[in-house]
Structures are given as C-alpha cells and as structure tokens.
Amino acid sequence: MPNVLVTGIHRSGTSVLSHLLARVTGLTLLDDPQWAVGSAQDILSYRHHGERLRDMLKYEIVKCPRMCEHLCEVMSDFPGMRVTIALRDPRDVWASVIEKVKLRRPTRMLDNERFGAAPTPLDGFLLQAKHCYRKISETTARYPNLVRVVIYEDFCEDKQIMINNILGWLRYECISPLAQADLNKQYGPLGHKRQPYIIDGTGRWTTDISEEEADTIWASLGARYMNLRGLARV
C-alpha cells in the first residue's frame, strides 16, 4: 500500500519533490502511472482494474498530479496514506505548461474539457486550477493530519531544509543524504524544456507569459492560491 501520495496541479514541482523523497528514504516510487497519465477519466480506474490496483499497492510513494482532481476519493480508498501537495504560483504553472506548447510538442495538460466549456486554453487551465484548489481545501479540512501543503517557492529556496521538514512530518529517517547533484538535477520531463534546458524555478511568469495573461490568472486564482498558502506548515 502506498505510504505517501505526491500530487498537485501539473508543473507544480511534484517530480522533484517525489524523487527527492524517494532518494533520501530509499522508498520505492511509482512515477506517474501511465494509465493515469493517458486519460483523466482513468484516475480512479484502479477501483475496478486489478492490475492497476496492484500497481498502486506495490510502491511506497506514488507521484500522480492528476489524482489531485479526486483527492478525497483517493484518500478514502487508501486509509492512512499521507499526501504531500505541491503548491506553486499559478502564473508560473501556466508559464511551465505553455512552454511545451511553444515547443510545438503535444501535451495532455491542456485537455480540460471535463471541467466545463472554455473558449481558450487559458480558460481551461483556470477551470482546472479552481477545481484542484477546491479539492485541496476540502481534503485538508477532512484529513488535517494526513495532508501537507508544500509551497514550491519555499521548496526551491532550500530543498534540503524542506525535505528534512517533510521527513519529520512523515516520521521517516534519512538513510541517504542528498548530494548537491541531487538538488540541482532536473527531474521533470526534459521534453517540456527548452534546449539547452535550464531549471526555471520561481518567478518565470514575469518574462515567459504576457502581462495580460498574468493579470487574468491572478484575478481568477490569486485569492484562492493565497488561501491555500495559509494551509502550508513551516
């Protein structure tokens, strides 16, 4: 049974967070199961698909951003599982998502029709983010001792300290200290990155998206995002 689920909106830092947790604890990691990545409708398919359930049960850490959309249901299916949610400035999330589009590479991250009619990709992203933010709020209220919100910007500022704090919350021991190479490594898919790739980190929205996009995102999501930041533990 998975001990930890790492989730959050796509491009919020789930890859680096999950890989570093697996690295320091020596726990096994299921990184984005293909059946959950392929279709949003398949996120809960482990309920009626034995092979997919076995896939979930044989790993100790599961990283799956799409499970943020059904967070309470997932937690009810795996009682006692702890959830670490990566929370990133939504303007930076959009900048990271749209980067792959600008590279003219296919992406499912903009397949957001399930959240309602959206005339533009940005509108679809806003609907998805509102849905996920609501799920995060509901889940933290229902399972306050089992959910931890990790602010991506704080994580980037000092990954070692943040990982240590998460380990303390999980009551896990560090069996393999992080090297500088671990902290500097790019863990997300390189296909999303410009070449030569760089780790863009925080504040990229100030240069990578238009002022109009940034204003639209903040007007729609800013208050919700700041409320969720208040749920994060030091």
URWOCOR-V99935 format. One record per helix or strand. SS is the DSSP state (@ for helix, = for strand). FROM is the first residue (numbers start at 1). TO is the last residue. If there is no record, write none. Layout:
ss->SS from->FROM to->TO
ss->SS from->FROM to->TO
//
This chain:
ss->= from->4 to->7
ss->@ from->14 to->25
ss->= from->29 to->31
ss->@ from->34 to->38
ss->@ from->40 to->42
ss->@ from->45 to->47
ss->@ from->50 to->57
ss->= from->61 to->63
ss->@ from->65 to->77
ss->= from->82 to->87
ss->@ from->90 to->102
ss->@ from->113 to->115
ss->@ from->121 to->142
ss->= from->147 to->151
ss->@ from->152 to->157
ss->@ from->159 to->170
ss->@ from->180 to->184
ss->@ from->190 to->192
ss->@ from->205 to->208
ss->@ from->211 to->229
//
